[in-house]
Amino acid sequence: MASEITYEELATLIKVRAGVQVTVDALADPGCMFLDLGVDSLGVLGVLSDLENRYGVSIDSTELLGRPVAEFLQTVNSTVKAGA
């Protein structure tokens, strides 16, 4: 199992869990916010739930909601790597 979530994987999760099609380029934009992409907080929580189940970690959503996508992915990847 991969220890780092990619932008490609995140795009797939957003499509499945939030029903929003996004591009990898849009996600990789440093200032991009989920709301800019049409993904609301429930969509983000759905993505987090999938990631928690897949990697067996607990991710504090209060730290991630309202943050840019790049920060979200960095925090999630750090948590997954730490196995927290």
Helices and strands as residue ranges (DSSP letters): H 7-18, H 24-28, G 35-37, H 41-55, G 61-63, H 69-82
